[in-house]
């Protein structure tokens, strides 16, 4: 190849400017070699070929990911279809339980490394637990309500979050409800209850829209063709598949927490699980209801003041319970209870003592059946007693109402040993008797505990000793129950500070008065944890019934406080405890005689309690206080605040 120089170019091409030619020939060359066609290289001269990239590792992990995703999807679909999402709910619970446990293990200290403060730590974990319980639903809501009832001694962040646990749960569709009825009875709802959804005047009517919906069941109103009005409590279809998984998860999580935080809690789990499982068996609830009706009918002090609705066995099954419909006022509706009665002088409220209930309008039934089948409200309102302006009421005394309530639950606890453990205001209706006195109607009999005679007598004596500051007897009883801290347990039982003991609590508080606020609050919460361990120090001796009995006492105390402390709850409860040692059928005549003499002396002691009660009523009348329950709670709050705990009994109002 030959390249021309600039001089040679000028001699060959004198008329072409050099710059232009240079621009055109910078990349031009002359080929001087002989043309040879392209000859491909011999295979033997080429290097050994390298294998193509197969991306085996990438494909391997892609296949694994695909199989895992497919297996997860199939498991999720099967779990949802056949197990009502029980596996998914359990996995969600374990994940959150681990997260909360680690959060507290790392940050529960005076100056948390990963939280702004201990209240911030409590708030985020309360929010997590609340969301979990509401998302999972079913028995998780029931467990959440149990936590809410205990939240009076939990941090305020938990109180505020869990106070919403008593909101109505979502309703199941009528298709699901109908399927439950068909599975239990082998018939359609129309055949079982003799009703028609087309407005047939020869048959009864049933609302397909629930009147109330809770965690486990929902309630539908119906009027049978014979005129009886009934409340049909129907278990939600998914509960049967979820209950065993939920209780197993509850056991595992509690075991982990008991081991992780060194708290003796796991021994209580089998007893709690058994109670919760019984609550899903409506035949058990029917048995409890009928038993309580017989006990009330046999006690002259309660007969005519307390009513237990009839259960219709022929229309009931394990998942469906049909009982008498009750027209009444909820305990939390203070205005409707106390406003002036506008009815006749010897007239009771609707349904009370056989008062007739006006039937639903047939035209409305037909119209709703054809136009609004998914939003049926067929039952008449029956609120004539409120008057045209809505300002009427039952004209009842709150003192009589609350006395009846405390009498009932004290008799259950001290006399019969058969205790209803869910007496929140939603389970109590109040009606007006023709005499103008209140009648208390108790519903929802799914959760009861039975107290053995020996334990019941001990509990009566324990309450009596609290009233007389008999510290020796208190110490002996709680020691036999495996409890090492009598003062804490006595205060928790009375719902007020117990001042007759050795003042262990106040001495511990004084010993910490000089510490920095955050460190002091943290150390007192640690001491509170130690107190729980002392109460449950001997798990084999500790009476497990106390879990639910304490819940009953707290709810009754909260109800009395909500109504303005109209009665001396401590006196009434103590009087029943002492009197039951005289009336108990399980004691010999000689023991009853001794107890009668002691009871008469005890009545004198109760006079001191009345002095305190009426002093608080005097201050309440002049606007200087909120009543005896408020004063006791104020004292408890003062002590509890030193422990880093904020008491709040507002959770009992709803």
Steps between C-alpha positions, in 0.01 A plus 500: 500500500642845401419829665565827299698780660395866464786577252416212274135604502586853382700363209220264397210741556616862470148645459353352822548696821704309748262562797199365311687201377633432843147510643391238250804272523581487871345151522561377142768242421620333183485119492825369345465133600334236282138435587441180690152372587416437869588149609341378826744371762552130542312351800823358633643849521218635717516494884292250694138629521378615847166358625198735480379670821209303646433710815439179696511664844258775394259250348529279808399783734232616256349150504519491879332838522230389258435174689495684832256761366281230347502294822420812705213590268357146511537486880334840536210396273451168684527674838241756401264247344514220756644647822349851505850656471609341830859435384535853363369649825735284707801598289403866533476458878840331534667768290354785702555320832870466419521865394335628821709273721824620341387862517440479874813295563714763330320822602331442834741702708515848649654646182392280203764487221244460218204699638447856618365382837329210673152648424595513129608136525167407660302693239652339191463149643143565614423614146662188354307265729171681446537481121587130523196414713260699283646353179489141622152533653315204653644379830775760467236767563384306807859490627530871424190573707652302786813717471281811493334395826846468656622823342412697814844394626679524165682806364265778382608444139349152516186632675426753226561249222313205649197700617381465137487121534132516592392649169268269306683250283413481129194291412521184292285480190160332515628228266758396761241513779255293299771241435566462875128440564481243219809318627371481859132424435503349151223745403462852369439791741141520373439137600682516834332818628175490302560838341451651157708758318216580259255649748277190545259603783461138611868474592749680717761757400878511542741785441790400279691807618656436842399718793843453661828347393778389734828316462356148490133538405229738386139538613190513279147595609206281405130470581377141478158413361371432855583861600817434700781746432846349509865596477682254274870494583691344209869419507704639215581227253878535511528462879471118498808473278696770680449424869749213539769677298445826690524333840813310394659826387397663830670218693823519300528879518429500875759228558762702309417820691498320837847362425635815339386744769522254793133535598304199638210529257492179300332290771191722463470437125324158506232634735443816294495299175242261641273789598535663158427175321189443711385847399476382138265215598150649524361188666730581791364855502143366507591278798652796686197716428251243629709429807524869589123539451439221756746649750338844474149353534609319818644808672235720663730803512531500119173346382293766321800734468710299253386331179677244282352464146349163406694276261306310232684169474302375202637794297858477629815307408873515565535809279148646517326608821146633502388687809226739606531847349548773763381858467698708747746782560873439511669572830715774344193705393476698824258760364244244379518326838438808712276734299137536602263213426208615281309170501226394740572460870473117507640444154833338418728553204443296181531124556541520876284256700323382187412846369393452134734593217331664203553300178682634194300670226411250225518761223851595606600134496384456141656827385838426661501142374472619140702819503761481780577133566854576623400770749200361679378680812168334569480525880293793631701756699273478813634819651164659581619543859747764377213726392459707186792726596726206591553632853322223688672219686442202728496717811725261695733550794868445422546387859241222460645404162858473621401325823327229296808457284742468792260266683484272195873471441577473871255210529667333202842542657441429868179297522478286186858490372371532144634828360409684179832644383390747235261743672592806292216751436420352158391174666262664746152634419283694743118490487237676710277276709132597551601588859736768369809305608779390264533149363847394390519266200828311459592361156801332334568205731787349302781575747457364854740363761414256775645551849550185707339524847833510687638778283167690515502491883861621501408785268208601725733505800763691304253777415372510857857527631572788263217695659625436856876534425554144619851482354581165656205329328571683173861385510404138569245491217717661233795283603285190445431643152874532429501882521799670667383863496176533697485883481503515119240226468276659765511838322423336164202318652349803673576734206638740759827527697508248785632689804483225761815314396873559546513794253748317277391699195532847652840413652630394158374824347672714767828320435496622138387859554842649429561342160478666161144482362564264207714264708249508786207416272697218336608351833145516639365320194764235563372471856147468367619210288655349812167543682324303225757225543435505874125466450559207266798365692362147540312416182379167637328659801368814331120470448451552129140612555640827638582611144133525408372591848732801500363595158144483638591723797667758277205523264250536787717768658518684166122484457442646846748777433346580161157543660644743756567259791135484613570214746770385741633213291758391758238470775249306288767259375647450847155441649429226244840342571428481872134399466584223253705326770169472688278403205737260320354151455851351512564581869389313810243646739766564768715693251197699386416588863853628565497698179162655589642648818803631315273641230303705754824649631612561144187709434626743763834526319318582176362813666846655466487440127166684489655802672761523224237447230262770622785742556591460134132538400484824701802639313355377172170680568683832542719441197813432702557147375380235259387229740656218699619302196668810356678570828622141526616509139680828565692336785580199284616728218732684734668179608499352152656813348798451728528154348508647151144381431203723416164362605198570283166330560334677208539179303206357692253752364449336163 
